[in-house]
Amino acid sequence: MDTLPDLTMATRAELLAVIAAQQRTIAVLQERIGALEERLGPRGKGMPGLKPAASTRSKAGSKPRKRRAQAFVRRRMAPTRTVTHAPAACPDCGTALRGGWIKRRREVLELPAVPVEVVEHRFLARTCPLCRRAVVAPAADLGDAVVGKQRLGPRLTSLIVTLREEGRLPVQVIRWYLGAVHRLRLSVGAIVRLCHQVAARGQGTLAQIREAVRASPLVHVDETGWRQTGVNGYVWTFTTPSERYFLRDTREGRVVDEVLGETFAGVLLSDFYAGYHHYPGRKQRCWTHLLRDIHDLTVAYPHDTGLHDWATAVKETYAEAVAARSDDPAVRRQAKQRFEARLLDRCRPFLDDPLAVQRTLCRRIERHIDELFVFVSDPVVPPDNNAAERSLRHLVTIRKISGGTRADRGTATRMANASLFGTWRARGLDPLTACHALLLAPHP
């Protein structure tokens, strides 16, 4: 390799000048680094607004990670079958291998194709050696293997009815499932008869549900349309925290009296439908319906500033009432009276004003003023009727799928099964297990 030629005095001087300039730049940069390190602080938290690097974190000063009450990881299930994979010979020299240890595991979930089990019960006849009488085993020896005189067992019956009611599956879909998965062919009439059977077996439970509703301190009531053979009707729901009771009837107020009876002394929570006006006990009207009507009115009249100011005042009063809390019953009663007076003051200027678009809603509020703030004086009562609407959602979905029912018996079965399964669901019970228990329970 060639050596570098000797540098001239001028070139050497230029290089020295460059080195001196670089040394000055290094000194300036070192000062800036020192200033930045001071800003980082003693624990190395990093620049303001920046996330510190993992390498600069201090393990001694960091807080320990907060332990969770429950580990949210996927748990391995207990294996029902084990398949062992092991090498038979060494891939290099071909030597046979023996023994070994578990290096890793892999969990695979699969559903076996289980055809329907057909059990033939044979009843033998035996002759008594003394009296020469033929004795046949009684049919009652089947025990829990069958319900009634049908050939379908209680487990299969409860599965079919649960798919129909809880899964909201049409009969044809249930037939396809039974045929494709379990190799079982059933007719439409057989599946419908099973639904009738569960409804008939549950009449005693339905009576208990109705009595529990009557004894409840709070009942949510609502109704929605239900067509039978093309004729309009209404499905009523009577909802408590642990019961669901449904029936189809007209929309007359007598339905409330017939279901609740004369012994009901709780709070009736409903919307502003006139069918509930005659109830003499305490009532709480649904604020969700009222606020929805107010919102629709403000949308219809977007430029009415007086309407918007009134709507804002009503919403503020409701928000303050919801936030009001007290353990003293006397304080809660005084708060109820205070909110009633405040809301009436917001509505009085528009009660007789023919030009006020909110006049109708103001008159509704004046008429039901003592039924709007019951939830303030009674903490058990909610301010809305969402529980009834949620309980009806199941039947509304079924109505959209099927369009309704076609006979009185079909409607009665649908309402009975909806009450049974809805109550089991509200009580946190597994509907399939509860239906199976109902079929096995003693039946008169």
C-alpha positions as CSV (number, residue, x, y, z in Angstrom):
1,M,0.0,0.0,0.0
2,D,1.4,3.4,-1.0
3,T,2.3,5.8,1.8
4,L,0.7,9.2,2.0
5,P,2.8,12.0,0.7
6,D,4.1,14.5,3.2
7,L,1.7,17.3,4.1
8,T,2.6,20.8,3.4
9,M,2.7,23.4,6.2
10,A,-0.5,25.0,4.8
11,T,-2.5,21.8,4.7
12,R,-1.3,20.9,8.2
13,A,-2.5,24.2,9.5
14,E,-5.9,23.7,7.9
15,L,-6.4,20.3,9.5
16,L,-5.4,21.7,12.9
17,A,-8.1,24.4,12.5
18,V,-10.7,21.8,11.7
19,I,-9.8,19.7,14.7
20,A,-10.0,22.8,16.9
21,A,-13.5,23.6,15.6
22,Q,-14.7,20.1,16.2
23,Q,-13.4,20.2,19.8
24,R,-15.3,23.3,20.4
25,T,-18.5,21.7,19.0
26,I,-18.0,18.7,21.2
27,A,-17.7,20.9,24.2
28,V,-20.9,22.6,23.4
29,L,-22.7,19.3,22.9
30,Q,-21.4,18.0,26.2
31,E,-22.9,21.0,28.0
32,R,-26.2,20.4,26.3
33,I,-26.1,16.7,27.3
34,G,-25.4,17.7,30.9
35,A,-28.4,20.1,30.9
36,L,-30.7,17.5,29.5
37,E,-29.6,14.9,32.1
38,E,-30.4,17.4,34.8
39,R,-33.9,17.7,33.4
40,L,-34.3,13.9,33.4
41,G,-34.1,13.9,37.2
42,P,-32.5,11.4,39.5
43,R,-34.9,8.6,38.7
44,G,-34.6,8.9,35.0
45,K,-38.3,9.4,34.3
46,G,-37.6,10.9,30.9
47,M,-38.4,14.1,29.1
48,P,-41.7,15.7,29.9
49,G,-44.3,14.3,27.5
50,L,-42.1,11.4,26.4
51,K,-42.3,7.8,27.5
52,P,-38.9,6.7,29.0
53,A,-37.1,3.9,27.4
54,A,-37.1,0.5,29.1
55,S,-33.4,0.6,29.6
56,T,-33.6,3.8,31.6
57,R,-36.2,2.7,34.1
58,S,-35.2,2.2,37.7
59,K,-36.3,-1.1,39.0
60,A,-35.6,-0.1,42.6
61,G,-37.9,2.9,42.4
62,S,-40.7,1.4,40.3
63,K,-44.0,0.4,41.9
64,P,-45.0,-3.3,42.0
65,R,-47.6,-4.3,39.5
66,K,-51.1,-4.4,41.0
67,R,-52.3,-8.0,41.3
68,R,-55.7,-8.8,39.7
69,A,-58.4,-10.5,41.6
70,Q,-58.8,-12.9,38.7
71,A,-56.5,-14.1,36.0
72,F,-58.0,-13.5,32.6
73,V,-56.3,-16.4,30.8
74,R,-57.6,-19.3,28.9
75,R,-57.8,-22.3,31.2
76,R,-57.0,-25.8,29.9
77,M,-59.9,-28.2,30.1
78,A,-59.7,-31.7,31.5
79,P,-58.9,-33.9,28.5
80,T,-61.5,-36.6,27.7
81,R,-59.1,-38.4,25.4
82,T,-55.3,-38.3,25.1
83,V,-53.3,-38.9,21.9
84,T,-49.5,-39.4,22.3
85,H,-47.1,-38.5,19.5
86,A,-43.6,-39.9,19.8
87,P,-40.7,-40.4,17.4
88,A,-40.1,-44.1,16.6
89,A,-36.5,-43.8,15.5
90,C,-33.6,-41.4,15.4
91,P,-33.7,-39.4,12.1
92,D,-29.8,-39.4,11.9
93,C,-28.8,-43.0,12.7
94,G,-32.1,-44.9,12.7
95,T,-31.8,-46.2,16.2
96,A,-35.2,-47.2,17.8
97,L,-36.3,-44.8,20.5
98,R,-38.0,-45.8,23.8
99,G,-39.6,-43.9,26.7
100,G,-39.4,-40.1,26.6
101,W,-41.0,-37.1,28.4
102,I,-43.7,-34.6,27.5
103,K,-42.1,-31.7,25.6
104,R,-45.2,-29.7,24.8
105,R,-49.0,-30.1,24.8
106,R,-51.7,-28.9,22.4
107,E,-55.4,-28.8,23.2
108,V,-57.9,-29.5,20.4
109,L,-61.7,-29.1,21.0
110,E,-64.1,-31.1,18.9
111,L,-67.7,-32.3,19.0
112,P,-68.3,-36.0,18.3
113,A,-71.0,-37.0,15.9
114,V,-73.5,-38.5,18.3
115,P,-76.5,-40.2,16.7
116,V,-79.7,-40.5,18.6
117,E,-79.8,-43.3,21.1
118,V,-82.7,-45.7,20.6
119,V,-83.5,-47.6,23.7
120,E,-85.9,-50.5,23.5
121,H,-87.6,-51.4,26.8
122,R,-88.7,-55.0,26.9
123,F,-91.4,-56.1,29.3
124,L,-91.1,-59.7,30.1
125,A,-94.0,-61.9,31.2
126,R,-93.3,-64.6,33.8
127,T,-95.5,-67.4,35.0
128,C,-96.0,-67.9,38.7
129,P,-95.1,-71.5,39.6
130,L,-97.8,-71.7,42.2
131,C,-100.9,-70.1,40.8
132,R,-99.8,-70.4,37.2
133,R,-100.6,-66.7,36.6
134,A,-98.7,-64.6,34.0
135,V,-97.1,-61.5,35.5
136,V,-95.9,-58.6,33.3
137,A,-93.5,-55.9,34.4
138,P,-95.5,-52.6,34.8
139,A,-94.7,-49.7,32.5
140,A,-94.0,-47.5,35.6
141,D,-90.6,-49.2,35.9
142,L,-89.3,-46.8,33.2
143,G,-88.9,-44.1,35.9
144,D,-87.1,-41.0,34.5
145,A,-86.5,-42.5,31.0
146,V,-89.7,-41.2,29.5
147,V,-92.4,-38.6,30.2
148,G,-96.0,-39.8,29.6
149,K,-96.8,-42.2,26.8
150,Q,-94.6,-40.5,24.1
151,R,-91.5,-42.1,22.8
152,L,-89.2,-39.1,23.2
153,G,-87.2,-38.9,26.5
154,P,-87.2,-35.9,28.8
155,R,-83.6,-34.9,27.8
156,L,-84.4,-34.8,24.1
157,T,-87.7,-33.0,24.8
158,S,-86.1,-30.3,26.9
159,L,-83.4,-29.8,24.2
160,I,-86.0,-29.4,21.4
161,V,-88.2,-27.0,23.4
162,T,-85.1,-25.0,24.6
163,L,-84.0,-24.6,20.9
164,R,-87.5,-23.5,20.0
165,E,-87.9,-21.0,22.9
166,E,-84.5,-19.9,24.0
167,G,-82.8,-20.2,20.7
168,R,-85.8,-18.8,18.8
169,L,-85.3,-21.4,16.0
170,P,-88.1,-22.2,13.6
171,V,-89.4,-25.7,13.6
172,Q,-87.9,-26.5,10.2
173,V,-84.4,-25.4,11.4
174,I,-84.8,-27.7,14.5
175,R,-85.8,-30.6,12.2
176,W,-82.7,-30.0,10.1
177,Y,-80.4,-29.8,13.2
178,L,-81.8,-33.1,14.6
179,G,-81.4,-34.8,11.3
180,A,-77.9,-33.5,10.4
181,V,-76.3,-33.8,13.8
182,H,-78.2,-36.7,15.6
183,R,-79.6,-38.6,12.6
184,L,-83.1,-38.2,14.1
185,R,-86.1,-37.5,11.8
186,L,-89.1,-35.9,13.5
187,S,-92.2,-34.4,12.0
188,V,-93.4,-30.8,12.4
189,G,-96.3,-32.0,14.5
190,A,-94.1,-34.0,16.8
191,I,-92.0,-30.8,17.6
192,V,-95.1,-28.7,18.1
193,R,-96.6,-31.3,20.5
194,L,-93.4,-31.2,22.6
195,C,-93.9,-27.4,23.1
196,H,-97.5,-28.0,24.1
197,Q,-96.4,-30.7,26.5
198,V,-93.9,-28.4,28.3
199,A,-96.5,-25.6,28.5
200,A,-99.0,-28.1,30.0
201,R,-96.5,-29.4,32.5
202,G,-95.6,-25.8,33.6
203,Q,-99.1,-24.7,34.5
204,G,-98.4,-25.1,38.2
205,T,-95.2,-23.1,37.9
206,L,-97.0,-20.4,35.9
207,A,-99.5,-20.1,38.8
208,Q,-96.6,-19.6,41.2
209,I,-95.0,-17.0,38.9
210,R,-98.3,-15.0,38.9
211,E,-98.6,-15.2,42.6
212,A,-95.0,-14.0,43.0
213,V,-95.8,-11.0,40.7
214,R,-98.8,-10.1,42.8
215,A,-96.7,-10.2,46.0
216,S,-93.8,-8.1,44.5
217,P,-93.4,-4.5,45.8
218,L,-92.6,-3.4,42.2
219,V,-94.0,-4.6,38.9
220,H,-93.0,-3.3,35.4
221,V,-95.8,-3.4,32.9
222,D,-95.8,-3.0,29.1
223,E,-97.5,-4.2,26.0
224,T,-96.8,-4.7,22.4
225,G,-98.6,-6.0,19.3
226,W,-99.0,-9.7,18.5
227,R,-101.0,-11.1,15.6
228,Q,-103.0,-14.3,15.8
229,T,-104.4,-15.7,12.5
230,G,-103.9,-12.2,11.0
231,V,-105.9,-10.5,13.9
232,N,-104.2,-7.8,15.9
233,G,-103.8,-8.3,19.6
234,Y,-101.4,-7.4,22.3
235,V,-98.8,-9.2,24.4
236,W,-98.6,-8.0,28.0
237,T,-95.5,-8.4,30.2
238,F,-95.5,-8.2,34.0
239,T,-91.9,-8.1,35.0
240,T,-90.2,-8.2,38.4
241,P,-86.5,-8.7,39.2
242,S,-87.0,-12.5,39.3
243,E,-90.3,-13.2,37.4
244,R,-91.6,-12.8,33.8
245,Y,-95.3,-13.3,33.1
246,F,-96.7,-12.9,29.6
247,L,-100.2,-13.2,28.1
248,R,-102.0,-12.1,25.0
249,D,-105.2,-10.2,25.2
250,T,-106.8,-6.9,24.2
251,R,-105.3,-3.6,25.3
252,E,-108.0,-2.9,27.8
253,G,-107.1,-1.9,31.3
254,R,-108.9,-4.8,32.8
255,V,-105.9,-7.0,31.9
256,V,-104.0,-5.2,34.6
257,D,-106.7,-5.9,37.2
258,E,-107.0,-9.6,36.2
259,V,-103.3,-10.3,36.4
260,L,-102.4,-8.3,39.5
261,G,-105.6,-9.0,41.4
262,E,-107.0,-7.2,44.4
263,T,-104.1,-8.1,46.7
264,F,-101.4,-6.2,44.8
265,A,-100.2,-3.2,46.8
266,G,-96.9,-2.4,45.2
267,V,-95.7,0.2,42.7
268,L,-96.8,-0.1,39.1
269,L,-94.2,1.2,36.7
270,S,-95.5,1.9,33.2
271,D,-95.6,4.4,30.4
272,F,-98.3,7.0,30.0
273,Y,-100.9,4.7,28.3
274,A,-104.4,5.3,29.6
275,G,-105.0,1.7,30.5
276,Y,-102.9,2.2,33.6
277,H,-104.7,5.3,34.8
278,H,-107.3,3.5,36.8
279,Y,-104.9,1.7,39.1
280,P,-105.5,3.3,42.6
281,G,-102.1,2.4,44.1
282,R,-98.7,4.1,43.6
283,K,-97.5,4.5,40.1
284,Q,-94.2,5.6,38.6
285,R,-94.3,6.8,35.0
286,C,-91.4,6.1,32.7
287,W,-89.1,9.1,32.2
288,T,-87.6,7.5,29.1
289,H,-90.9,7.8,27.3
290,L,-91.3,11.4,28.4
291,L,-87.8,12.5,27.5
292,R,-88.1,10.8,24.1
293,D,-91.3,12.7,23.4
294,I,-89.6,16.0,24.4
295,H,-86.6,15.2,22.1
296,D,-88.9,14.4,19.2
297,L,-90.7,17.7,19.7
298,T,-87.4,19.7,19.7
299,V,-86.4,17.9,16.5
300,A,-89.7,18.9,14.9
301,Y,-89.3,22.6,16.0
302,P,-85.5,23.2,15.8
303,H,-85.8,27.0,15.7
304,D,-88.2,27.4,18.7
305,T,-85.8,28.8,21.4
306,G,-88.5,28.8,24.1
307,L,-89.2,25.1,23.5
308,H,-85.5,24.3,23.7
309,D,-85.1,26.3,26.9
310,W,-88.0,24.5,28.4
311,A,-86.7,21.1,27.3
312,T,-83.3,21.8,28.9
313,A,-84.9,22.9,32.2
314,V,-87.0,19.6,32.3
315,K,-83.9,17.5,31.6
316,E,-81.9,19.3,34.3
317,T,-84.6,18.8,36.8
318,Y,-84.7,15.1,36.0
319,A,-80.9,14.8,36.2
320,E,-80.9,16.4,39.6
321,A,-83.6,14.1,40.8
322,V,-81.7,11.0,39.6
323,A,-78.6,12.3,41.5
324,A,-80.4,12.9,44.7
325,R,-79.5,10.4,47.3
326,S,-80.4,10.1,51.0
327,D,-80.8,7.4,53.6
328,D,-83.4,9.4,55.5
329,P,-87.0,8.7,54.2
330,A,-88.2,12.1,55.4
331,V,-85.5,13.8,53.3
332,R,-86.4,11.7,50.3
333,R,-90.1,12.7,50.6
334,Q,-89.2,16.4,50.9
335,A,-86.9,16.1,47.8
336,K,-89.8,14.5,45.9
337,Q,-92.1,17.4,46.7
338,R,-89.4,19.9,45.8
339,F,-88.8,18.4,42.4
340,E,-92.5,18.2,41.7
341,A,-92.9,21.9,42.5
342,R,-89.9,22.8,40.3
343,L,-91.2,20.9,37.3
344,L,-94.7,22.4,37.7
345,D,-93.1,25.8,37.7
346,R,-91.4,25.0,34.4
347,C,-94.7,23.9,32.8
348,R,-97.3,26.4,34.2
349,P,-96.6,29.2,31.6
350,F,-97.5,26.9,28.8
351,L,-100.5,25.1,30.1
352,D,-103.0,27.5,28.6
353,D,-100.9,29.0,25.8
354,P,-102.4,27.8,22.5
355,L,-99.2,28.9,20.6
356,A,-96.9,26.8,22.8
357,V,-96.0,23.5,21.0
358,Q,-95.1,22.0,24.4
359,R,-98.6,22.6,25.8
360,T,-99.7,18.9,25.4
361,L,-96.6,17.6,27.2
362,C,-97.0,20.2,29.9
363,R,-100.5,19.1,30.5
364,R,-99.4,15.5,30.7
365,I,-96.8,16.4,33.3
366,E,-99.3,18.3,35.3
367,R,-101.7,15.4,35.3
368,H,-99.1,12.8,36.4
369,I,-96.9,15.1,38.5
370,D,-97.3,12.8,41.6
371,E,-96.3,9.8,39.5
372,L,-93.0,11.2,38.1
373,F,-90.8,11.3,41.2
374,V,-91.8,8.2,43.1
375,F,-88.2,6.9,42.5
376,V,-86.9,9.8,44.6
377,S,-88.9,8.9,47.7
378,D,-88.5,5.1,47.1
379,P,-84.9,4.0,46.2
380,V,-86.2,0.6,45.1
381,V,-88.2,2.1,42.2
382,P,-86.2,3.0,39.0
383,P,-87.2,6.1,37.0
384,D,-87.7,4.2,33.7
385,N,-89.5,1.1,32.4
386,N,-86.6,-0.4,30.6
387,A,-86.9,-3.8,32.5
388,A,-90.3,-4.4,30.8
389,E,-89.1,-3.4,27.4
390,R,-86.1,-5.7,27.7
391,S,-88.3,-8.6,28.8
392,L,-90.5,-8.0,25.7
393,R,-87.5,-8.0,23.3
394,H,-87.4,-11.8,23.2
395,L,-91.0,-12.1,22.0
396,V,-90.6,-9.1,19.7
397,T,-87.7,-11.0,18.0
398,I,-89.9,-14.1,17.7
399,R,-92.7,-12.0,16.3
400,K,-90.4,-10.7,13.6
401,I,-89.3,-14.2,12.7
402,S,-92.7,-15.9,12.7
403,G,-95.2,-13.1,12.3
404,G,-97.2,-14.3,15.2
405,T,-99.3,-17.4,15.9
406,R,-102.2,-19.2,14.1
407,A,-104.3,-20.7,16.9
408,D,-105.4,-20.1,20.4
409,R,-103.5,-23.1,21.7
410,G,-100.3,-22.0,19.9
411,T,-100.6,-18.6,21.4
412,A,-101.2,-20.0,24.9
413,T,-98.2,-22.3,24.5
414,R,-96.0,-19.5,23.3
415,M,-96.9,-17.2,26.2
416,A,-96.6,-20.0,28.8
417,N,-93.1,-21.1,27.6
418,A,-92.0,-17.5,27.3
419,S,-93.0,-17.0,30.9
420,L,-91.3,-20.2,32.1
421,F,-88.0,-19.6,30.2
422,G,-88.0,-15.9,30.9
423,T,-88.4,-16.5,34.6
424,W,-85.6,-19.1,34.6
425,R,-83.4,-16.7,32.7
426,A,-84.2,-13.9,35.2
427,R,-83.3,-16.2,38.1
428,G,-79.9,-17.1,36.6
429,L,-80.9,-20.7,35.9
430,D,-79.8,-22.7,32.9
431,P,-83.0,-23.0,30.8
432,L,-82.1,-26.5,29.5
433,T,-81.5,-27.9,33.0
434,A,-84.6,-26.1,34.3
435,C,-86.8,-27.5,31.6
436,H,-85.5,-31.0,32.2
437,A,-86.2,-30.7,35.9
438,L,-89.7,-29.5,35.1
439,L,-90.4,-32.6,33.0
440,L,-89.2,-34.9,35.7
441,A,-91.1,-33.2,38.5
442,P,-94.2,-34.9,39.9
443,H,-97.2,-34.0,37.8
444,P,-100.8,-34.5,38.9
